[in-house]
Structures are given as C-alpha cells and as structure tokens.
Amino acid sequence: MQGPSSADGTSPSASSFVTRRSDTEPRYRLDRVWRTSRGPVFALVVAAAAYLLTRTSFPIQDLAPVFLVLVVGIAAVDGSRSGVASGLIMVAYVAYADSRPGHLFTYTSGNLLRLGIFAAATLAAGVLAGVPSHQAALLRTELLAQTERLSEALKAKREFMSVAAHQLRTPLTVIAGYVSMLQDETFGRLPERFRDPIAAMQLKAREVVALIDEMLLAARVQRGTAPTALMPVDVRDAVRKAVDRAEPRVTLEQATLSYEVPSAIVAAEVDPDHLAHILDSLISNALTYSNERPWVKITVRGGSDVRVMVKDRGWGVPEAMRQKIFEGFVHYANPEYKAKSGRGLGLSISRELAERYGGSLDLVSTEPGKGSMFVLRIPVAAS
C-alpha cells in the first residue's frame, strides 16, 4: 500500500516535516545567540556605568563584589558560556581600573594579587553557576525535540489511519457485497452447510466496515475536517433515540438500560449525528465493560450547560487508566474479567467531538469492580 506523494516523490508527512524544521531552525539559532550574548552586553553596559562612577567619587574596590554577583546571576540565567564572557569583561575592566595612574596595566604587588583573586573567583563563579542553566538548556532542547517528534508521530498516525481506511474501504465493499449476494442466494441456492460460515463472514465484514468508518471519522475529527451541521437539538430526544438503537443489544445481553430526562426541553447547538455518535459510544462502552447483566442509567440535566450522565455498574477504571482510555486505540483490559473486544476509538472520538462544540467528556467517578460515571457537557443552544 502506498500513500499519496508529492511531485518529487516525498510523502506529505516527510515534506511537511522538512518544511517545519527549516522554518524553526533559524528561530532556535537566533534564540541561542540572544541568550549567549545578552549577558556580555549587559556586563559591558555595567562596566561603562562603573567607569563613569569611578571618574567621580565611587571607588572600584566597592564594585568588585557587585561584579562578582552580576557574573553569577548572568551565568545562572544564561549558562556558563555567557557567564565566562561576562566575567572576562569584568576582569578586563578591573585590570584597567586597578593599574597605576598613568601606567596602563602596571600594578603594585597588592593590586596584582587582588586582581588575580578577583579574576579566578569571577571566572570560576561563571563556570560553576552556569552548570544548572546549561543542564536546563539541554533538557529544554531535548523536550522541544521530543515534542516535535511526538507531533510528527501523531500526524503520521492520523494520515496512516485516513489512507489505510480509504484503501481498505473499496475492496471490503466488494467483498461484503458478494457475501451478501451469496447469503441472498443471488447465485443460486446456498447449501445448508455454508449458511453459518457465510453469516459469520457477513457479520465480520460489517464489523470491519464499522471500524473503517470509525477510523475515517477519527482522522477527520483530528484534522478538523469532519462535516458539521449545527442545529438546535433536544438532548432528551437524542437520548431516547440512542436507547432505542441499543435495544437489540440490551435484549440480547439481558441488560438494564434506563434514562431520566427533565420535562422541559434541553436544547443544545450541536450536529445531531455527532451527538448520536457520542451517546452510542457511551452506551456501548457501559454495556461492554460489565459482567453478567449490565446495568446502565442515563440522566439528562439542563442549566448553564447541558449535562448527560451515563452511569454503569461495570468493571470500573483504575486511576492509572482514567485519562488513557480517551486516547486512540486504547481500551481497558481487566485480567480479572473475560477479555472484551474493542476498537479503542469510541471515547477518543467522542471527547474530541464534545470539545469541538466547546464542551467536554470526562470520567468523573469510578471504582474498580463497582462501576463508573461519564459526564458529557455541551453548551446550551442560544435562545
């Protein structure tokens, strides 16, 4: 399988990566130059000010400790390189100021000793004080690189999902069509021994079609290109329809699915298909991750925003998984219970859809072995 490529044969993700790196490198380089040079520039300004002061009545010996503290501060902020450069400027100024009057850079033994101590202390302080800043700069650079790599990996995953889903959809549609025709006996009477295998093939084909559709929706939502038809929607009716759609599964699993809605209209400005997808995902999630006979209750509340609470008595979610379950292709597998099949996209897509409308989807309470409650919040429709 080969994805789309640019005119020069480079994949879109690779070409965009090159462009982004070339755009950001000059900025990083300028930032490094500025961080290295601003300390010495400031030290030069301070030395010039000290020169003006010493030409009046302020003795240089009172400024030496100030210079030392200044170098330490510069090194702590901008690193050893900037600190040492600033220290050299301070040492050069003191060397000039301490020389004998009329004899530039000629010293008495006392002045020479003091200059040597000051130079050693200043340069050592510039090196040592800059070590933490240098380490922090290295960590910052590594963090930026890791963030960029993560961004590229996420983009590559989105592009792969979209391309893979598009490439798989056509042949799968053909396969599903022929399986359906075999089941309908379009090509002739189907032998009895083939009926169960053909029915299983059709079921699995529908599951793969559903997965492909979900992958396409996830890619479109993440890119912000999912089609949207905003309109006022009565959330009570949306919940009732979602419960009706889940009724066959509820009957099959002998589950209990109930809802509680207020008597007054609870309207939200949202795409009805997207709201239906969120509700279906929450109900399916609650029914899937439960043992024996699942119990699920949906409660709708109005107010400053619309809240839909979906409570179950299922497995619950451990603390370490509370946020991970909202990531793509992640679903909770509890070793204490029978493994459940899941695509791990439902909650991820649902949260991104909710946030697209200025809302949120959160797991507000959970206890392993006792159940969970998810809360969907979406803004009310403007009256």
Secondary structure, DSSP 4 states (H G I P E B T S, - for coil): ------TTS--HHHHHHHHHHHHHHHHHHHHHHHHHHHHHHHHHHHHHHHHHHHTTT--GGGTHHHHHHHHHHHHHHH-HHHHHHHHHHHHHHHHHHHSPTTSTT---HHHHHHHHHHHHHHHHHHHHHHHHHHHHHHHHHHHHHHHHHHHHHHHHHHHHHHHHHHHHHHHHHHHHHHHHHHHTTTTSPPPHHHHHHHHHHHHHHHHHHHHHHHHHHHHHHHHT-S----EEEEHHHHHHHHHHHHHHHHHHTT-EEEEE--SS--EEEE-HHHHHHHHHHHHHHHHHT--SS-EEEEEEE-SSEEEEEEEE-S----GGGTTGGGSTT-----TTS------S-HHHHHHHHHHHTT-EEEEEEEETTTEEEEEEEEEBPP-
